[in-house]
Amino acid sequence: LDVNIAAIEHYGYSKEEFLKLTLQDIRPSQEIPKLIKAHATIKNQDKNIYFSVFTHKKKNGALIQMEINGHILDFNNRKCMLVVCQDITKRIEQEEQISQSEQRFKALVQEGGDMISIIDTDGKYSYTSPTTTAILGITPEQFQGNTIFDFIHPEDIEKASNYMQRIAKEKKVIVEPFRLKDGNNEWRWIETVLTNMTDNPSIRGIVANSRDITKQKEEEQQLRLLSSAVTNTKDSVVITEVELIDYSGPKIIYVNDAFTKMTGYDAAEVIGKTIKILHGPNTDHEELKKLSQAIEKWESCEITIANYKKNGEEFWNNFKISPVADEKGTYTHWIAIQRDVTEQKQKELEKELLGKISLNFSSEKNLLDSSKLLCQTICEYGLFDLVELWMPNIENTKLQLIANNAASTNATTFSESTKEVRTFKLGEGLPGTVWNKKKTLLWKEINKNDDFFRKEAAEKTALKNAAGFPLIHNNNIVGVLLITTQKESNHLNKHIKLFEQLKEFIGSEINQKKLENDLGYLYDTIPDILCVTD
């Protein structure tokens, strides 16, 4: 029937447009049932009516929240209603924001993982969030009337006092982790941020936002212990990525100092590479295959293989690998514990060699066959190219070549080209010099040594170094063992001590077999009648 200027300005309709509309025209369709229901109650009302809050629609389509009050009156001789509309859209939005803020506060302070406290400049509690009950086992009421110093570890009180002095002058202070007693009288590690809000009338104190980091501290301690153990252990530790680069293995991302001491490689030289850097000519590929199969199955594995240091020196490496998984069970890395077991492995091989040499002489009837087996056994043991056994003749005037074993094509060529050299006099060549001096000799670069009678053949066949060992029985030389190799001299050097120890054992075996052969020959050829009895 009529509208005032405020309605025209607020809704955007002209007065003429307004007077052509009904109440339904300024309501969204979903509000119509609510409108009809409200009007149905008018006949039972008298004078002033509160209709509550309704959604109205402006001319431009914008929706607004209007609080509606009605007053029944006569207008132009008709019973009408004066409707007073108040736009409370902003008020509702503000109330919603306040409600959301309160919900967030409740979620953060009352139900979150942090503990919120308000303390005065002396550290006395005036408020503590309910989260302390779940985290520390202490209710907010138990904090009231106490100070922070009643709960802090005695060793941390002085540090806490210093932070309280700082926050009295500063706006915000990050507190170094300290220990706080929980409801079970156990110490928990706490990290805290202090915010000075003493000038805020709603707070009037220092807000302490704290978090329990005990688990983190324990993990850090375990990590430090593990790091210290890995760093200081005498065993080599290698950590690799989980993915294989290729058939050579996963990429190295960490090695400890023990690895450097064991192999000679610095961390910078191996990180980004694979463990293949330690492999060499004598590395057992069957054992590597076993290792690869374990990696493919995500299984732990232990092998012992020949590896090589940075300087080329061979050593025996006991190698244990295990997969490392994260908290989800996903494998992320491999960790390998390596140990130099050269000495232990050497003893095993030496024991095995001793048994084979003994068998060489016990399994054959004559000295010649035993000598051939001896040369073969020694050749295979040290992966030498050529092993020769020289023995004095009956007159003890010269050495004779009794047996040899060539393990390489070059060694075979060397033997064939020098087959006319069958004897050496005292002091001639390496065998004769060993016989003369009665001691072990290592000759390097025999292909350039004029004293090595077969120098030219050595040069043609790339044989580089040789060692001669006197074989002794009862202080008499019964033979000279000559070992030759294409490898560097350190390959012979590492075996010298062993053959020094074996020279009397082998000498005794040679003498025993020689005596057996002499007695056998005597037994077969003497014209007298002989018999053997028990």
C-alpha positions in Angstrom: 0.0 0.0 0.0 2.9 2.4 0.8 6.6 2.5 1.4 8.9 5.1 2.9 12.1 6.5 1.3 14.3 4.2 3.3 12.7 1.2 1.8 13.0 2.7 -1.7 16.7 3.3 -1.2 17.5 0.0 0.5 15.6 -2.3 -1.9 16.4 -0.4 -5.1 12.8 -0.2 -6.4 11.0 3.1 -7.2 7.8 3.8 -5.3 5.7 3.0 -8.4 7.4 -0.3 -8.7 7.0 -1.1 -5.1 3.3 -0.5 -5.2 2.9 -3.1 -8.0 4.6 -5.8 -5.8 3.4 -8.2 -3.2 5.3 -9.5 -0.3 6.0 -12.7 -2.2 7.8 -10.7 -4.9 10.6 -9.6 -2.5 11.1 -13.1 -1.1 13.2 -15.9 -2.7 11.0 -18.8 -3.7 12.2 -21.1 -0.8 11.0 -18.4 1.7 7.3 -18.4 0.4 6.1 -21.3 2.7 7.6 -19.5 5.7 5.9 -16.2 4.7 2.5 -17.9 4.3 2.8 -19.7 7.6 3.7 -16.3 9.4 0.7 -14.6 7.8 -1.6 -17.4 8.9 -1.1 -16.3 12.5 -1.9 -12.6 12.0 -5.6 -13.0 12.7 -4.9 -14.4 16.1 -2.6 -11.5 17.0 -3.4 -8.1 18.4 -1.4 -4.9 17.8 2.4 -5.6 17.8 3.7 -8.8 16.2 7.3 -10.1 16.0 7.7 -12.2 12.8 11.4 -13.2 13.4 14.1 -13.0 10.7 13.3 -13.5 7.0 15.4 -13.5 3.8 14.4 -10.7 1.4 15.5 -10.0 -2.2 16.5 -6.7 -3.5 15.8 -5.5 -7.0 19.4 -6.4 -8.1 18.8 -10.0 -6.8 21.0 -9.5 -3.6 19.7 -11.4 -0.6 19.5 -9.7 2.7 18.5 -10.8 6.2 15.6 -8.7 7.6 14.3 -8.7 11.2 10.5 -8.1 10.8 8.1 -6.5 13.3 4.4 -5.8 12.5 1.9 -3.3 13.9 -1.9 -3.7 13.2 -3.6 -0.4 12.4 -6.2 1.3 10.2 -5.0 2.9 7.0 -7.3 4.7 4.6 -10.3 3.1 6.4 -8.8 -0.4 5.9 -7.4 -2.8 8.5 -3.7 -2.9 7.6 -0.3 -3.7 9.0 2.7 -1.5 9.4 5.7 -3.6 8.7 9.1 -2.4 10.1 12.1 -4.1 8.5 15.6 -3.9 9.9 18.5 -5.2 7.8 20.6 -7.4 10.2 22.7 -9.0 7.5 26.0 -7.6 8.7 25.1 -8.4 12.3 24.4 -12.1 11.4 27.7 -12.2 9.5 29.6 -10.8 12.5 27.9 -13.3 14.8 28.8 -16.1 12.4 32.4 -14.9 12.4 32.4 -14.7 16.2 31.0 -18.2 16.4 33.6 -19.6 14.0 36.3 -17.8 16.0 35.0 -19.3 19.2 34.9 -22.8 17.6 38.5 -22.3 16.3 39.6 -21.2 19.8 37.9 -24.2 21.3 39.6 -26.5 18.8 43.0 -25.0 19.3 43.0 -24.3 23.0 40.7 -26.9 24.4 41.0 -29.8 22.0 44.3 -29.1 20.2 47.8 -30.5 20.7 49.2 -27.4 22.3 48.9 -26.2 25.9 48.0 -22.6 26.4 48.7 -20.9 29.7 48.5 -17.3 31.0 51.0 -16.4 33.6 52.0 -13.2 35.3 55.5 -11.7 35.3 56.3 -13.9 38.4 55.3 -17.0 36.5 52.1 -17.6 38.4 49.3 -19.3 36.5 46.0 -17.5 36.0 44.7 -19.8 33.2 45.6 -23.2 31.7 43.9 -24.9 28.8 42.1 -28.2 29.3 44.6 -29.9 27.0 47.1 -30.2 29.9 45.0 -33.0 31.3 45.4 -35.2 28.2 49.0 -34.2 27.6 50.5 -33.9 31.1 47.9 -35.6 33.2 47.5 -32.4 35.2 44.1 -30.6 35.3 43.9 -26.8 34.9 42.8 -26.6 38.5 46.0 -28.2 39.7 48.0 -25.4 38.1 46.0 -22.6 39.7 47.8 -20.9 42.6 51.2 -22.4 41.5 54.0 -21.0 39.5 55.9 -22.5 36.5 58.9 -23.0 38.8 56.8 -25.5 40.9 56.8 -27.9 37.8 60.1 -27.1 36.1 63.2 -29.4 36.6 65.6 -28.0 39.1 68.4 -27.9 36.6 66.2 -25.8 34.2 64.9 -23.3 36.7 67.8 -20.8 36.3 67.3 -20.9 32.5 63.6 -20.4 32.9 64.2 -17.4 35.1 66.3 -15.8 32.5 63.6 -16.2 29.9 61.0 -14.7 32.3 63.3 -11.6 32.7 63.5 -11.3 28.9 59.7 -11.6 28.2 59.1 -8.8 30.7 61.0 -6.5 28.3 60.3 -8.1 25.0 57.1 -8.8 23.0 57.9 -12.4 22.1 60.5 -15.0 23.3 61.1 -18.5 22.0 62.1 -20.6 24.9 64.8 -23.3 24.6 63.3 -26.8 25.5 63.1 -27.6 29.2 61.8 -30.4 31.4 58.4 -30.2 33.1 57.0 -32.6 35.7 53.8 -34.4 34.6 51.0 -36.0 36.6 53.1 -39.2 37.1 56.1 -37.3 38.4 58.0 -38.0 35.3 59.9 -35.4 33.3 58.5 -34.3 29.9 60.4 -32.1 27.4 58.5 -29.0 26.6 59.1 -26.3 24.0 57.4 -22.9 24.6 56.8 -19.6 22.9 56.1 -16.7 25.3 54.1 -13.7 24.1 53.8 -10.6 26.3 50.2 -9.5 26.4 50.2 -7.7 29.7 48.9 -4.5 28.0 45.9 -6.4 26.5 42.9 -5.8 28.8 41.4 -9.1 27.8 44.6 -11.0 28.8 46.6 -9.0 31.1 49.4 -11.5 31.3 52.0 -13.5 29.4 50.7 -16.2 27.1 52.7 -19.4 27.0 52.1 -21.6 24.0 53.7 -25.0 24.9 54.1 -28.3 23.2 55.2 -31.7 24.5 58.3 -32.7 22.4 59.4 -35.6 24.6 59.1 -38.2 21.8 61.0 -35.9 19.5 63.8 -35.5 22.1 64.0 -39.3 22.6 64.2 -39.8 18.9 66.9 -37.2 18.6 68.8 -38.9 21.4 68.5 -42.2 19.7 69.6 -40.6 16.4 72.6 -39.1 18.1 73.5 -42.4 19.7 73.1 -44.2 16.3 75.1 -41.5 14.6 77.8 -41.8 17.2 77.8 -45.6 16.9 78.0 -45.4 13.1 80.7 -42.8 13.1 82.9 -44.4 15.8 82.4 -48.1 15.0 85.4 -49.9 13.7 83.2 -51.6 11.1 82.7 -49.9 7.8 79.1 -48.6 7.3 77.7 -47.9 3.9 74.2 -46.5 3.2 72.8 -46.6 -0.3 69.6 -45.5 -2.1 67.0 -48.2 -2.5 66.8 -48.1 -6.3 69.4 -50.0 -8.4 71.3 -47.8 -10.9 72.0 -50.9 -13.0 73.4 -54.3 -12.4 76.2 -52.8 -10.4 73.9 -51.9 -7.5 72.3 -49.0 -5.7 74.0 -45.5 -5.4 76.1 -44.8 -2.3 74.9 -41.8 -0.2 77.0 -42.2 3.0 80.1 -43.9 4.2 81.7 -43.6 7.7 85.3 -43.0 8.6 85.9 -46.7 9.1 85.1 -47.2 5.4 87.8 -44.8 4.4 90.3 -46.4 6.7 89.5 -49.8 5.3 89.4 -49.0 1.6 91.5 -45.8 1.2 88.5 -44.1 -0.5 87.3 -40.8 0.9 83.5 -40.2 1.1 83.7 -37.7 -1.8 85.2 -40.4 -4.0 82.5 -42.9 -3.6 79.3 -41.0 -2.9 77.1 -41.2 -6.0 78.9 -44.4 -7.2 78.1 -48.0 -6.4 79.9 -50.6 -4.3 81.3 -52.0 -7.6 84.2 -49.6 -7.1 85.6 -52.2 -4.7 85.3 -55.1 -7.2 88.3 -56.6 -9.0 89.6 -59.6 -10.8 89.2 -62.1 -7.9 85.8 -60.9 -6.8 83.5 -63.9 -6.7 80.7 -63.3 -9.2 78.6 -66.2 -7.8 78.6 -64.5 -4.4 77.6 -61.2 -6.1 74.8 -63.0 -7.8 73.6 -64.2 -4.4 73.7 -60.6 -3.2 71.7 -59.3 -6.2 69.0 -61.9 -5.7 68.6 -60.8 -2.0 68.4 -57.2 -3.1 65.6 -58.0 -5.6 63.7 -59.8 -2.8 64.3 -57.1 -0.2 66.1 -59.6 2.0 69.1 -59.3 4.3 72.2 -61.0 3.0 75.8 -61.8 4.1 78.7 -62.7 1.9 82.5 -62.7 2.1 84.3 -61.7 -1.1 87.6 -60.5 -2.3 87.6 -56.7 -2.7 90.2 -54.1 -3.6 91.4 -51.0 -1.9 92.1 -47.7 -3.6 95.8 -48.7 -3.9 94.9 -51.9 -5.6 95.5 -54.1 -2.5 93.2 -57.1 -2.3 91.4 -57.8 1.0 88.6 -60.1 2.2 85.4 -58.2 2.9 82.6 -59.6 5.0 79.6 -57.8 3.7 76.2 -57.7 5.5 73.3 -55.8 3.9 69.8 -55.1 5.3 66.9 -53.1 3.8 65.7 -50.0 5.9 62.0 -49.1 5.9 60.2 -45.9 6.9 57.2 -45.7 9.4 54.9 -46.8 6.6 56.9 -50.0 5.9 58.2 -48.6 2.5 61.8 -49.6 1.9 63.9 -46.4 1.5 67.6 -47.4 1.8 70.0 -50.3 2.2 72.6 -50.3 5.0 75.7 -52.4 4.6 78.1 -53.3 7.4 81.5 -54.3 6.1 84.5 -55.8 7.9 88.0 -56.6 6.8 88.3 -60.3 7.6 91.5 -60.8 5.6 93.5 -62.1 8.5 90.7 -64.6 9.4 90.2 -65.6 5.8 93.9 -66.0 5.3 94.1 -68.4 8.2 91.3 -70.4 6.8 92.9 -70.5 3.4 96.3 -71.3 4.9 94.8 -74.2 6.9 93.1 -75.4 3.7 96.5 -75.0 1.8 98.3 -77.0 4.5 95.8 -79.8 4.2 96.1 -79.9 0.4 99.9 -79.9 0.4 99.9 -82.8 2.9 97.4 -84.6 0.6 99.6 -83.9 -2.4 102.4 -86.0 -0.9 100.3 -88.7 0.8 98.1 -89.4 -2.2 100.9 -90.0 -4.7 103.5 -92.8 -4.7 106.4 -91.0 -6.3 108.0 -87.6 -5.7 107.6 -86.4 -9.3 103.7 -86.7 -9.2 103.6 -85.2 -5.7 105.7 -82.3 -6.9 103.5 -81.6 -9.8 100.4 -81.5 -7.5 102.3 -79.2 -5.1 103.0 -76.7 -7.9 99.4 -76.8 -9.0 98.0 -76.4 -5.4 100.3 -73.3 -4.7 99.4 -71.8 -8.1 95.7 -72.1 -7.5 96.0 -70.8 -3.9 97.7 -67.5 -4.7 96.4 -67.1 -8.3 100.0 -67.1 -9.4 101.0 -67.4 -13.1 103.8 -69.9 -12.7 105.2 -72.1 -9.9 108.3 -74.2 -10.2 110.1 -76.7 -7.9 113.9 -76.9 -8.2 115.8 -79.6 -6.3 119.6 -80.4 -5.9 121.0 -83.3 -7.9 122.5 -86.3 -6.2 126.0 -84.7 -6.2 124.5 -81.5 -4.8 126.3 -79.5 -7.5 123.3 -77.9 -9.2 119.6 -77.4 -9.1 117.3 -79.4 -11.4 113.7 -78.5 -12.5 111.5 -81.2 -11.0 108.0 -79.9 -11.7 106.1 -76.8 -12.7 102.5 -75.5 -13.2 101.6 -72.7 -15.6 98.2 -71.1 -14.9 98.1 -68.6 -17.7 98.7 -68.5 -21.4 101.7 -66.2 -20.9 103.2 -68.5 -18.3 102.8 -71.5 -20.6 104.6 -69.6 -23.4 107.3 -68.7 -20.9 107.8 -72.3 -19.9 107.9 -73.5 -23.5 110.4 -70.9 -24.6 112.7 -71.7 -21.7 112.4 -75.5 -21.6 116.1 -75.9 -22.3 116.9 -74.2 -19.0 116.7 -77.2 -16.8 119.5 -76.6 -14.3 121.1 -73.8 -12.3 124.4 -73.8 -10.6 125.0 -72.4 -7.1 124.4 -68.6 -7.3 123.0 -68.7 -10.8 119.6 -67.0 -11.5 117.0 -66.6 -8.8 116.9 -70.3 -7.8 120.6 -70.6 -7.6 120.9 -67.3 -5.6 118.3 -68.5 -3.1 120.2 -71.8 -2.8 123.4 -70.0 -2.2 122.1 -67.4 0.3 119.7 -69.8 2.0 117.0 -67.2 2.3 113.8 -66.0 0.6 114.3 -63.4 -2.2 111.9 -61.2 -4.0 113.0 -60.0 -7.4 111.0 -57.2 -9.0 110.9 -56.4 -12.7 112.5 -59.7 -13.7 111.9 -58.7 -17.3 114.6 -56.0 -16.8 116.9 -57.9 -14.4 120.1 -59.2 -16.1 120.6 -61.7 -13.2 117.3 -63.3 -14.1 118.6 -65.8 -16.8 115.3 -66.0 -18.5 114.8 -62.2 -18.7 114.0 -62.1 -22.4 111.3 -64.7 -22.1 109.8 -62.8 -19.1 109.8 -59.6 -21.1 107.9 -61.2 -24.0 105.3 -62.8 -21.8 104.8 -59.9 -19.4 105.9 -61.8 -16.3 107.0 -59.0 -13.9 108.0 -60.3 -10.5 109.2 -63.5 -8.9 110.0 -64.8 -5.4 112.2 -67.8 -4.4 111.8 -69.7 -1.2 114.3 -72.2 0.2 112.7 -75.5 1.3 114.6 -76.8 4.3 114.9 -80.1 6.2 117.3 -80.4 9.1 119.0 -77.1 8.1 119.7 -78.5 4.6 118.1 -77.1 1.5 116.2 -79.8 -0.2 114.6 -77.6 -2.8 113.7 -74.1 -4.0 110.2 -73.0 -4.7 110.0 -70.3 -7.4 106.7 -68.3 -7.8 106.3 -65.9 -10.8 103.4 -63.5 -11.5 102.3 -60.8 -14.0 100.9 -58.8 -11.1 102.5 -56.1 -9.0 105.1 -57.1 -6.4 102.7 -56.5 -3.5 100.8 -59.6 -4.7 103.9 -61.7 -3.8 104.7 -59.6 -0.8 101.5 -60.5 1.1 102.3 -64.3 0.6 106.0 -64.2 1.6 105.3 -64.6 5.4 103.1 -67.7 4.7 105.6 -69.5 2.6 108.4 -68.6 5.0 106.4 -70.5 7.6 105.8 -73.4 5.2 109.3 -73.8 3.9 110.2 -76.4 6.6 106.9 -78.2 6.3 107.2 -78.6 2.6 110.9 -79.4 2.9 110.0 -82.2 5.4 107.3 -83.6 3.0 109.8 -83.6 0.1 112.4 -85.3 2.2 109.9 -87.9 3.4 108.6 -88.7 -0.1 112.2 -88.8 -1.4 113.1 -91.3 1.4 110.1 -93.4 0.6 111.1 -93.5 -3.1 114.7 -94.4 -2.3 113.6 -97.2 0.1 111.1 -98.4 -2.5 113.8 -98.5 -5.1 116.2 -100.2 -2.7 113.5 -102.7 -1.8 112.8 -103.5 -5.4 116.4 -103.8 -6.6 118.4 -105.4 -3.7 119.3 -109.1 -4.5 118.8 -110.2 -0.9 115.5 -111.6 0.2 113.6 -109.0 2.3 110.3 -109.1 4.0 108.2 -106.7 6.1 106.7 -107.9 9.4 104.7 -106.2 12.1 
